[in-house]
Amino acid sequence: MIGQRQETQLSEGLAALGLALDGAVQARLLAYLGLLLKWNKTYSLTAITAPERMVSHHLLDSLAALAPIAARRPAGRPLRLVDVGSGGGQPGIPFAIARPDWRITLLDSNHKKTTFLRQAAIELNLANVEVVCDRVENLQPAVPYDIVTSRAFADLNDFCRLTRHLLAEGGRWAALKGVHPYEEITALPAGVALGEVLPLDVPGLDAERCLVWLEPLA
């Protein structure tokens, strides 16, 4: 059950991340965890079900990457982002709740997971979210994306190779990873350049996290 303890944990975690999200946004983030818990009983969306760990591992772990991604948004229009292999909705749903001005696509090939994602978008009133049930190679967006992200989709080689067609001109990959992926970086496909590996300090999470920025070569 999500309660006062998790409210405090989230509020303190956001403060540690330097994210100023108002009470209504924080309540919606916790409501998302409530939906995840409810649907997990039938759909097996996550192995993490302890409420305190859900705050750190699902919300704060996703939102630690929010500010770095926001810093690279295009000027003069909403950022377009696709979360590949979204699963239970991380990082896409926390991003969508925190940044209603972004346009976010949640992509997963698993029908049960996308059924949950659609229902979560409805119940959380996320008008900025589109859910697509398909394989990544089949997605042909009318407008390509500024950011292609993923938290647990594939190694960097496959991630870039399978999603290159989704990037807009000037677009970048932003992969959420655990420890610094040295071996994956050395195996990057031709035409992909490493931009930066940015360490992320996630409140309440005693594990390494980083955001890997990658760019297509002309």
Protein Blocks (a to p, Z undefined) as FASTA:
>chain_A
ZZfklmmmmmmmmmmnopacdfklmmmmmmmmmmmmmmmmmnopafblbfklmmmmmmmm
mmmmmmmmmmmccehiacddddehklnopaklmmmmmmmmbccddddfbfklmmmmmmmm
mmnopakbccddddfklpccfbdcfbdcdfklbcfklmmmmmmmmpcghiacddddfbdc
fklmmmpcehiacfbdcddddehiacddddddddddZZ
